[in-house]
C-alpha cells in the first residue's frame, strides 16, 4: 500500500494515539444506510471501466467491508473515479473520491480523512491471491480506510517467502496482544518516559512479555493451508500483504481487465497514462432485468 496508509502498530514506544472514530467521507451517507442492512450472503458489484468490465464478489464473512462497498456503489461514489497505484506484478488501486476529473500528472490516493472501518483480517480464510480485493489501511492491523481498495495481481511465490510471511504474521499477532495488554498502562508509561525511569519501564515490559507469551501459548500458530500454499506457488499473488490488510472479496469475472489495467503505462506516481476510469459501478441485484 502507499506509504501514507501505513501507521506502525502500537509499540512500547508509548505512542497510544489511535483514531477510533467511524466518520464517513460524505455527510450524506450515514454509516448504516437502509440499503446496507446486514444480510448473510455474498454480494456482487459490477465495475464498468474504460478498459473493460469486471465483477467483484464481496464475502459475507467480512460484512463491514462488504456493506461499505455496497454503500459506495449504490451512492455512485465510484463513478468517474480513476485507477492509480498501478504496479505490474503487484496490484491496482482505486477509491479516491478526489480522482474524479483530476488533472493529468496529479498524484492520487493521498488522503488525510480519518474515516475508518474496523479491520476484518482473516488470513487463514482470505488471502492475497490473484484477483483478491483488499481495503487500504490508515492504521495497519486495526482499521481500514472506508474509501480506497485494491485488487491483487502478483507473481508466483516461493516456499521460503511463505515461511517468512508466516513468521511475520505470527509476530504481528503477538504484538497486537501485547498492545492490548499495554493500553491500560499508557498514562504510567508516559510519565515514566518523561522522567526517564528506565527501570520501571523495563520491569513492566518484562511483565507484559510474560503475559503475552502466556496468551499466545493458548492460541494456534498461523500457518498457510496446503490449498493456500499451492495457490501461491502455482498461480501467484502478494502474500507479503497477508495479515496487514482486510481481504473482503475477489474478482469472479473479467480478471483479464485487471491484468490489462496493471499493464498500463504509468507516470511517476503509478497512475496510468492515459487515465483508466470507472464509468459506473453497481450492485448486481440492483441492475434491472432486460
N, C-alpha and C positions, 0 to 999 in steps of 0.2 A: 504494500500500500504506500501511498505517498507519505512523505515524512511528517506532514502536519496532521496526519491522523493518529500518529503513534505517541502515546504518553506512557512512560515507564510505569510498571505496576508499583503499588505501594511497597516501599522498602524500609529498612531500618535506618534510612537517611532521614526518617521522621517527617516526610512530606505527605500529609494526610488529606490534602485538599482534593476532593472529587466532586464533580458536578452530578448530583443525583436527581436533578430535575427531569421532567419529561415534557419539555417545551416543544411545541410544534413549529415548523418552518412557516406556517401560514395561519394567521389568526382566524381565517375562515374554515379551517379544518380542525375539528376537535379531535382529541386523542382517541375517542371511541365513537365514531360516526355510526349512524344507524345502519349504514351499508357494510359495516365490518363486524357485525355480530358474530361471536365465536361459533364456529361450526367445526365438526370433527371430520374433515375431509380435505384432500388436496384441492388446490385451486390452480387455474391456468391463466396466464397472461400472455397475450399475443403482442409482439412488437413489430410494427411495420416501419422499415427504415429505408433510407436511400440506397443501401447496399443489399437489400433483400429483407425477407421476413423470418422471424424465429419465434418459437413458443417456449415459455418457461413454466415448469411445474413447481408450485410452491408447496412445501411439505406441511402436512397437518401437525407434525411434531414440533414445528417452530412457529406457533401461532402469532406471536408478536410481530415477527418479521413478515410472515405471510399477510397478515392484516394490513401491515404498514404499506407493502407494495400494492395490495388491492386498493387501498385508500388513495394512494397517489395516482394509480391508473384511472380510477373512477372520477377523480377530480381533474384529469387531464394534465397533471403536473409534468409528466414525461414528454408530452407532445412538444416537438420543436427542439428538444434538448440535443446536445452534441455529445459524441463519444470522445473520450480523452484517456490519458493513462494507457495508451495502446502500446504494448511491448510484446514483440514477437516471442513466441515460446513461453509466454507468461500469462497475460490477461488483457482484457479490455475493461474500461470503466465508464460509468455514466451516473446520472443522478444529480448533476449540478444545475440547480434551477437558474443560476446566473449565466448558463451557457447559451440560453435561447437568444439568438441574434448577436452573439458575441463576435467582436471584430476579429479578423484574421490575426493570428500571432499572439493573442491574449492567452495567458496561462489559465487553465480551467482546473476546477477541483479544490481550490483553496477556499476554506470556509472558517469563520470564527463563530458560527452559530452553534450554540451549545445544545441543540435539540437532540435528544438521545432516546434510545430504547434499550432495555436490558438485554444483554447478550444471551444467546441460546446455543452456546458452543457445545457440540456433541461429536467429537472426532471419532468415537467408536462407531458411530452410526453414519454421520455425514462428513465427508472429507473432500479435499480439493482435487477431485478427479477432473478429467477433461469435461467441460460443459457445466461444471458446478457453479452455482450462483452464490456469492457471499456478500456480506454487508461490510462496508468500510467502517473503521473504528476510530472514535475520538479518544476513548480510554481503553486501551487494549485489555482484554480478558473480562472487562466489567460492563461496558456499554458500547453499542453501535451507534453511528450517526443514523438518523432516520432517513437520510436522503440518498447517499451515494452507494451504489452497488457495483460489483464487478463480476465478470464471467471468465472462468479459467480456460486457458488453452494448455500451456505447459508442455513438458517433454518427458520422455521415459526416465524413470528414476532408477537408482542403483540400490542394492540391498544395504550398502553401507550408509547411504543417505537416509534410508528409512530408520535404520538403527539409531542414527544420530538424532533424528527427529523424535523418536520415541523418548529418548533421554531428555530432550528439550521440553517436551510436553509434560513429562513427569516432574521435571524441575519447576515448571510454571504452576502445576497443580500444588506442589509443596509450598511454593511462595504465596499462592493465594490463601492457603490455610494459615500460614504464618501471618500474613497481612491481617486476616480477620482476628487472630489472637492478639495482634499488636494494637489494633484500633483502640481498645479501651484505655491504653496507656499513653495515648497521644499527648495529653497535657503534661504528664510527668516527663516524657521524653523530651519535649520541647524545653522544659525547664532545666533538665539535666544537661541538654546540649548547650543551652545558653550559658550555663556556668561550667561547662566542660567537665562534667562529672563522669569521667570515662568508666570508673569502677561500677557505678550503679547501672550505667548503660550496658556494660559487658555482662553484669550479673543477670539483668533482665533478658538480654539476648540469649544467654545460655539456657535460661528457664524456658523461653519461648521455643527454642530449638528442640528441647526435650518434649515439650507438649506437642509440637508439630510432628515430631517423629512418632509419638505415641498414636496420634490420629492417623497418620499415613500408614501405619502398620495394620490398621483395620480396613484399609481400602485397597481394592485391586490395582495393580500397576497397569498403566496403559500400554497396550501392545497392538499393533496393526493385526487385523484378522488375515487369514490366508486370502480371502477374496479381495480385500483392500490391497494387500501386497501384490497379488497377481495383477490387479488393475493398474497399479502404479508402474510395475515393472514392464508390462506388456503394452499398455495404452498411454500411460503418462499422466501428468498433472503437475501440481505445485505443492508437494507435501510440506514444504517449509512454512506454509501458512496455517497448517492444522494446529488447532489448539489456541489460536490467537484471534480468529475471526469466525463469525457465525456463518455457516453454510446453511442456507434455507431453501434451496431449490436446485433445479438442473434444467438444462436445455433438452427438450424432448423432440423438437423438430426445428430444422434449419441450422444445425450446428455448422454447416459449411459457410453460412453467412458470418458466423463468429470468426471463423478462420480467415475469411475474406477481409473483414474489418481489421483483424490482427495483423494482416499482411500489408496494410495500408502504408504508404509513405507518410512519415510523421515529421513534425518540426522539432525543435529542441525541447519543447515541453511535452513531447509524446502525444501530441494532438494530430490527428490525421489531416493531411493537406493534399487534396481538398477535404473540407469537412464531411463527416458522415453524421447524418441527422436522423433522429426518431421522428417519423411522420405522425404516428399516433400509437398509443398503447391502450389496450382494453382487456377487461376480464372476459374470458371466452364465453361464459354463460350469459354475459350481457349482450353479446352480438346477436341481433335478430336473425331468425332462420329465414333463409332466402326461399 
